[in-house]
Amino acid sequence: VRIGSTVQVTDLSSGGSLRYTIVGANEGKAAAGKISNESPIGKALLERNVGEEVEVSVPVGVLRLRIEKIEG
């Protein structure tokens, strides 16, 4: 995963699928599915590969995500 990648992940707690595009620090708009490379989720996903699992501390707790697909 790198800046410009679109990443499909599974939330291991809920089983839900999420899709993010990793963008530069000034471009992030979570509502548009774009997250900054400097955000907690962006930092956790950078330099990772398909099949890897990451844990991300967010204000509501800890997200456990598995990378399913990487485009770009």
BABA-78236 format. One record per residue: residue in one letter; residue number from 1; z, y, x of N, C-alpha, C, O in turn; chain. Coordinates in nm, 4 decimals, padded with zeros to 6 digits. Atoms other than C-alpha are relative to their C-alpha. Layout:
N
ATOM  residu  num      n.up   n.north    n.east     ca.up  ca.north   ca.east      c.up   c.north    c.east      o.up   o.north    o.east  chaine
ATOM       a  NUM         Z         Y         X         Z         Y         X         Z         Y         X         Z         Y         X       A
...
//
This chain:
72
ATOM  residu  num      n.up   n.north    n.east     ca.up  ca.north   ca.east      c.up   c.north    c.east      o.up   o.north    o.east  chaine
ATOM       v    1   00.0000  -00.1181   00.0859   00.0000   00.0000   00.0000   00.0000   00.1234   00.0898   00.0726   00.1294   00.1890       A
ATOM       r    2   00.0073  -00.1253  -00.0749  -00.0896   00.3470   00.1287  -00.0287   00.1131  -00.0980  -00.0536   00.0875  -00.2158       A
ATOM       i    3   00.0337  -00.1129   00.0865  -00.1489   00.6966  -00.0095  -00.1420  -00.0205  -00.0503  -00.2325  -00.0499   00.0278       A
ATOM       g    4   00.1295   00.0223   00.0629  -00.4395   00.6693  -00.2525  -00.0111  -00.1351  -00.0676  -00.1010  -00.1562  -00.1490       A
ATOM       s    5   00.0028   00.1333   00.0624  -00.3631   00.3085  -00.3500   00.0500   00.0075  -00.1439   00.1392   00.0858  -00.1764       A
ATOM       t    6  -00.0527   00.0226   00.1339  -00.3197   00.2104  -00.7128   00.0639  -00.1378   00.0026   00.0017  -00.2361   00.0429       A
ATOM       v    7  -00.0805   00.1205  -00.0136  -00.0499  -00.0534  -00.7402   00.0461  -00.0467  -00.1372   00.0993   00.0319  -00.2155       A
ATOM       q    8  -00.0541   00.0596   00.1222   00.0298  -00.2872  -01.0284   00.1220  -00.0811   00.0399   00.1149  -00.1666   00.1282       A
ATOM       v    9  -00.1243   00.0699  -00.0306   00.3890  -00.4106  -01.0240   00.0584  -00.0585  -00.1275   00.0283  -00.0134  -00.2379       A
ATOM       t   10  -00.0772   00.0557   00.1099   00.6086  -00.6261  -01.2441   00.1450   00.0389   00.0206   00.2007   00.0200   00.1287       A
ATOM       d   11  -00.1432  -00.0280  -00.0010   00.9583  -00.5040  -01.3279   00.0696  -00.1336  -00.0210   00.0588  -00.1917  -00.1290       A
ATOM       l   12  -00.0586   00.1334   00.0060   01.1570  -00.8206  -01.2553   00.1167  -00.0085  -00.0974   00.1563  -00.1187  -00.1354       A
ATOM       s   13  -00.1085   00.0013   00.0982   01.4379  -00.7178  -01.4920  -00.0525  -00.0151  -00.1419   00.0029  -00.0904  -00.2220       A
ATOM       s   14   00.0528   00.0001   00.1369   01.2251  -00.6607  -01.8013  -00.1237  -00.0864  -00.0166  -00.1579  -00.1248  -00.1285       A
ATOM       g   15   00.1255   00.0739   00.0075   00.9082  -00.8520  -01.7152  -00.1193   00.0888  -00.0303  -00.2324   00.0409  -00.0385       A
ATOM       g   16   00.1070  -00.0934   00.0317   00.7069  -00.5397  -01.7940  -00.0882   00.0296   00.1198  -00.0457   00.0189   00.2348       A
ATOM       s   17   00.0967  -00.0336  -00.1036   00.3979  -00.4389  -01.6001  -00.0128   00.1517   00.0087  -00.0212   00.2201  -00.0933       A
ATOM       l   18   00.0138  -00.1432  -00.0238   00.3699  -00.0924  -01.4457  -00.1128   00.0224   00.0990  -00.1410  -00.0629   00.1832       A
ATOM       r   19   00.1117  -00.0320  -00.0892   00.0808   00.0781  -01.2684   00.0211   00.1409   00.0538   00.0395   00.2354  -00.0230       A
ATOM       y   20  -00.0210  -00.1287  -00.0653   00.1201   00.3610  -01.0180  -00.1122   00.0266   00.0992  -00.1650  -00.0656   00.1615       A
ATOM       t   21   00.0860  -00.0431  -00.1091  -00.1142   00.5587  -00.7958   00.0873   00.0811   00.0949   00.1545   00.1754   00.0532       A
ATOM       i   22  -00.0813  -00.0685  -00.1004   00.0531   00.6713  -00.4732  -00.0775   00.1216   00.0499  -00.1899   00.1087   00.0985       A
ATOM       v   23   00.0658  -00.1245  -00.0398  -00.0295   01.0358  -00.3957   00.0894   00.0764   00.0970   00.2050   00.0400   00.1186       A
ATOM       g   24  -00.0771  -00.0845  -00.0908   00.0821   01.3025  -00.1502   00.1146   00.0692  -00.0717   00.1186   00.0731  -00.1946       A
ATOM       a   25  -00.1240  -00.0565   00.0531   00.4129   01.4824  -00.1986  -00.0209   00.1066  -00.1072   00.0590   00.1150  -00.2005       A
ATOM       n   26   00.0208  -00.1091   00.0952   00.2683   01.7781  -00.3907  -00.0851  -00.0391  -00.1196  -00.1102   00.0444  -00.2065       A
ATOM       e   27   00.0906   00.0426   00.1058   00.0479   01.5723  -00.6229   00.0652  -00.0869  -00.1065   00.0027  -00.1142  -00.2089       A
ATOM       g   28  -00.0635   00.0972   00.0895   00.2996   01.3441  -00.7981   00.0220   00.0520  -00.1407   00.0764   00.1610  -00.1591       A
ATOM       k   29  -00.0230  -00.0282   00.1414   00.3025   01.3466  -01.1805   00.0263  -00.1333  -00.0676  -00.0669  -00.2032  -00.1074       A
ATOM       a   30  -00.0357   00.1318   00.0525   00.4912   01.0468  -01.3134  -00.0624  -00.0258  -00.1366  -00.1012  -00.1388  -00.1659       A
ATOM       a   31   00.0564   00.0192   00.1333   00.3620   01.1043  -01.6670  -00.1459  -00.0436   00.0071  -00.1953  -00.1098  -00.0842       A
ATOM       a   32   00.1405   00.0367  -00.0163   00.0066   01.0606  -01.5362  -00.0147  -00.1290   00.0806  -00.1259  -00.1674   00.1171       A
ATOM       g   33   00.0049   00.1239  -00.0775   00.0996   00.7407  -01.3503  -00.0140   00.0224   00.1489  -00.0403  -00.0712   00.2244       A
ATOM       k   34   00.0094  -00.0323  -00.1422   00.0939   00.9206  -01.0164   00.1403   00.0252   00.0529   00.2176   00.1003  -00.0067       A
ATOM       i   35  -00.1308  -00.0231  -00.0603   00.3975   00.9053  -00.7906  -00.0171   00.0400   00.1459  -00.1070  -00.0071   00.2155       A
ATOM       s   36   00.0037  -00.0509  -00.1368   00.4645   01.0832  -00.4648   00.0375  -00.1082   00.0998   00.1193  -00.1959   00.0717       A
ATOM       n   37  -00.0368   00.0904  -00.1087   00.4776   00.8927  -00.1402   00.1426   00.0251   00.0475   00.1995  -00.0582   00.1181       A
ATOM       e   38  -00.1367  -00.0325  -00.0399   00.8154   01.0640  -00.0905   00.1030  -00.0328  -00.1079   00.2229  -00.0168  -00.0852       A
ATOM       s   39  -00.0931   00.0399   00.1060   00.9663   00.9454  -00.4216   00.0635  -00.1337   00.0373   00.0101  -00.2055   00.1219       A
ATOM       p   40  -00.0623   00.1296  -00.0321   01.2050   00.6476  -00.4135  -00.0940  -00.1194  -00.0190  -00.0978  -00.2087   00.0656       A
ATOM       i   41   00.0923   00.1117   00.0240   00.9431   00.4142  -00.5661  -00.1152   00.0053   00.0996  -00.1539  -00.0973   00.1555       A
ATOM       g   42   00.1091  -00.0142  -00.0962   00.6640   00.5525  -00.3481   00.0394  -00.0471   00.1385  -00.0356  -00.1199   00.2034       A
ATOM       k   43  -00.0481   00.0419  -00.1322   00.8699   00.5051  -00.0315   00.0161  -00.1514   00.0079  -00.0179  -00.2129   00.1090       A
ATOM       a   44  -00.0242   00.1451  -00.0003   00.9621   00.1488  -00.1303  -00.1301  -00.0795   00.0040  -00.1346  -00.1880   00.0619       A
ATOM       l   45   00.1265   00.0733   00.0079   00.5989   00.0495  -00.1958  -00.0881   00.0167   00.1235  -00.1678  -00.0718   00.1544       A
ATOM       l   46   00.0862  -00.0250  -00.1161   00.4376   00.2026   00.1145   00.0108  -00.1120   00.1026   00.1194  -00.1619   00.1322       A
ATOM       e   47   00.0115   00.1027  -00.1049   00.3215  -00.0500   00.3752   00.0356  -00.1406  -00.0481   00.0555  -00.2304   00.0337       A
ATOM       r   48  -00.0295   00.1333   00.0547   00.3950  -00.3441   00.1410  -00.1295  -00.0677  -00.0420  -00.2347  -00.0040  -00.0482       A
ATOM       n   49   00.1164   00.0805   00.0356   00.1573  -00.6226   00.0344   00.0223  -00.0735  -00.1311   00.1347  -00.0822  -00.1806       A
ATOM       v   50  -00.0060   00.0786   00.1237   00.0768  -00.8276  -00.2761   00.0990  -00.1148   00.0181   00.1003  -00.1821   00.1211       A
ATOM       g   51  -00.0980   00.1078  -00.0013   00.3564  -01.0709  -00.3591   00.1369   00.0423   00.0495   00.2357  -00.0273   00.0262       A
ATOM       e   52  -00.1300  -00.0456  -00.0497   00.6303  -00.8693  -00.1915   00.0831   00.0583  -00.1140   00.0296   00.1133  -00.2103       A
ATOM       e   53  -00.0938  -00.0561   00.0962   00.9392  -00.7683  -00.3886   00.0795   00.1102   00.0682   00.1168   00.0989   00.1850       A
ATOM       v   54  -00.0773  -00.1126  -00.0526   01.1214  -00.4380  -00.3432   00.1104   00.0349  -00.0988   00.0976   00.0106  -00.2188       A
ATOM       e   55  -00.1068  -00.0538   00.0831   01.4462  -00.2924  -00.4740   00.0038   00.1497   00.0227  -00.0007   00.1967   00.1363       A
ATOM       v   56   00.0042  -00.1451  -00.0071   01.4542   00.0776  -00.5545   00.1202   00.0565  -00.0741   00.1410   00.0252  -00.1913       A
ATOM       s   57  -00.1109  -00.0686   00.0660   01.7643   00.2855  -00.6276  -00.0551   00.1225  -00.0713  -00.1168   00.2091  -00.0093       A
ATOM       v   58   00.0430  -00.1122   00.0831   01.6891   00.5265  -00.9127   00.1219   00.0480  -00.0790   00.2230  -00.0220  -00.0840       A
ATOM       p   59  -00.1175  -00.0521   00.0712   01.9206   00.7449  -01.1248   00.0603  -00.0955  -00.1043   00.1808  -00.0909  -00.1290       A
ATOM       v   60  -00.0516   00.0900   00.1039   01.9515   00.4744  -01.3933   00.0443  -00.1354   00.0545   00.0839  -00.2226  -00.0228       A
ATOM       g   61  -00.0416   00.1277  -00.0577   02.0315   00.1922  -01.1494  -00.0944  -00.0450   00.1093  -00.1440   00.0360   00.1876       A
ATOM       v   62   00.0874   00.0576  -00.1021   01.8253  -00.0409  -00.9335  -00.1174  -00.0694  -00.0677  -00.0987  -00.1535  -00.1557       A
ATOM       l   63   00.1207   00.0671   00.0483   01.4662  -00.1415  -01.0079  -00.0377  -00.1091   00.0988  -00.0363  -00.0873   00.2200       A
ATOM       r   64   00.0536   00.1078  -00.0836   01.3413  -00.4750  -00.8771  -00.1456  -00.0181  -00.0407  -00.1748  -00.0529  -00.1551       A
ATOM       l   65   00.1431   00.0036   00.0281   00.9622  -00.4732  -00.8527  -00.0698  -00.1014   00.0895  -00.0352  -00.1171   00.2066       A
ATOM       r   66   00.0858   00.0894  -00.0790   00.7066  -00.7335  -00.7418  -00.1411   00.0565  -00.0049  -00.1915   00.0887  -00.1125       A
ATOM       i   67   00.1362  -00.0528  -00.0076   00.3655  -00.6120  -00.6239  -00.0972  -00.1099  -00.0407  -00.1010  -00.2167   00.0204       A
ATOM       e   68   00.0954   00.0972   00.0530   00.0944  -00.7920  -00.8216  -00.1426   00.0255   00.0474  -00.2184  -00.0685   00.0714       A
ATOM       k   69   00.1388  -00.0341  -00.0323  -00.2236  -00.6039  -00.7285  -00.0025   00.1361   00.0687   00.0732   00.2263   00.0328       A
ATOM       i   70   00.0190  -00.1275  -00.0699  -00.3330  -00.3265  -00.4909  -00.1486   00.0322  -00.0002  -00.2312  -00.0506   00.0382       A
ATOM       e   71   00.1389  -00.0467  -00.0023  -00.6538  -00.1264  -00.5324  -00.0069   00.1242   00.0869   00.0795   00.2116   00.0792       A
ATOM       g   72   00.0233  -00.1203  -00.0805  -00.7870   00.1254  -00.2825   00.0713   00.0061   00.1284   00.0573   00.1037   00.2021       A
//
